[in-house]
């Protein structure tokens, strides 16, 4: 998990992001606005990576079982939509 470090400098409060994995800073000095933008972009990129990694398997399960649930039987994946007529 990354940590946010703060430090007062001549130009005001600055931030850096520290990686506990690599034990090094991931960024140079950032203003608060830059920090917010950087962390938002990182969160969005991570969410997209998770989506792309999972969507094909979820669609395959939905096609096979009627639901993306990880259950393995159509009986277990009996959804309200599947029970609805029409």
Backbone torsions as a table, in degrees:
resi	resn	phi	psi	omega
1	UNK	NA	133.8	178.5
2	UNK	-76.9	149.3	177.1
3	UNK	-115.7	147.2	174.5
4	UNK	-101.1	124.4	177.3
5	UNK	-108.5	141.6	-180.0
6	UNK	-121.5	148.6	179.8
7	UNK	-153.1	135.1	174.8
8	UNK	-78.2	129.6	177.3
9	UNK	-128.2	175.2	-179.0
10	UNK	-56.9	-36.0	-179.2
11	UNK	-85.1	4.1	-179.7
12	UNK	111.9	-170.8	-177.2
13	UNK	-68.4	130.3	177.9
14	UNK	-126.2	155.6	-175.9
15	UNK	-126.7	152.6	170.5
16	UNK	-139.2	153.1	177.2
17	UNK	-105.9	125.2	-178.4
18	UNK	-103.9	130.4	176.7
19	UNK	-91.1	121.9	175.8
20	UNK	-78.7	-10.5	177.6
21	UNK	-81.2	-48.4	-176.8
22	UNK	-99.1	-4.5	-176.8
23	UNK	51.0	50.6	178.0
24	UNK	-153.6	162.5	177.7
25	UNK	-78.3	138.5	177.5
26	UNK	-91.0	-19.1	-177.3
27	UNK	-131.8	163.1	167.3
28	UNK	-83.8	-171.1	177.5
29	UNK	-62.0	133.7	179.3
30	UNK	-125.5	146.0	169.0
31	UNK	-75.1	172.0	178.3
32	UNK	-62.3	-42.3	178.8
33	UNK	-62.3	-42.7	178.5
34	UNK	-64.1	-39.3	177.7
35	UNK	-61.8	-46.6	178.9
36	UNK	-60.8	-42.9	179.4
37	UNK	-65.4	-44.5	179.9
38	UNK	-61.1	-47.3	-178.1
39	UNK	-69.2	-34.3	175.9
40	UNK	-64.6	-46.9	178.9
41	UNK	-60.8	-40.7	178.5
42	UNK	-63.3	-43.8	-179.8
43	UNK	-63.8	-42.2	179.3
44	UNK	-64.8	-44.5	178.9
45	UNK	-61.7	-42.4	178.7
46	UNK	-63.4	-41.9	179.1
47	UNK	-63.3	-40.5	178.8
48	UNK	-65.8	-41.2	178.5
49	UNK	-61.4	-42.9	178.7
50	UNK	-64.1	-45.2	179.0
51	UNK	-57.5	-50.7	-177.6
52	UNK	-63.8	-33.3	179.9
53	UNK	-72.0	-32.4	-172.4
54	UNK	-101.9	-23.1	-168.5
55	UNK	-63.4	-41.2	-177.7
56	UNK	-62.0	-43.4	179.6
57	UNK	-67.2	-38.4	178.7
58	UNK	-64.4	-42.4	178.3
59	UNK	-64.7	-42.2	178.4
60	UNK	-59.8	-44.5	178.6
61	UNK	-63.8	-40.7	179.4
62	UNK	-63.1	-42.0	178.3
63	UNK	-64.3	-40.5	-175.8
64	UNK	-77.2	-44.6	-171.2
65	UNK	-112.9	-6.3	-178.7
66	UNK	88.1	-0.8	-179.8
67	UNK	-156.0	151.2	176.5
68	UNK	-82.7	2.1	175.7
69	UNK	-54.5	149.6	179.8
70	UNK	-80.7	6.7	174.8
71	UNK	-64.7	158.4	-172.2
72	UNK	-113.2	10.5	-176.4
73	UNK	-133.4	141.6	176.5
74	UNK	-62.3	-31.1	178.7
75	UNK	-64.4	-39.6	-179.2
76	UNK	-73.1	-31.0	-178.0
77	UNK	-95.7	38.8	178.6
78	UNK	-78.3	98.2	-175.4
79	UNK	-93.1	156.8	178.2
80	UNK	-56.9	-36.4	-179.1
81	UNK	-66.2	-39.3	178.7
82	UNK	-67.6	-31.8	179.9
83	UNK	-77.2	-20.6	-177.0
84	UNK	-71.6	134.9	178.9
85	UNK	-78.6	145.4	174.1
86	UNK	93.8	NA	NA
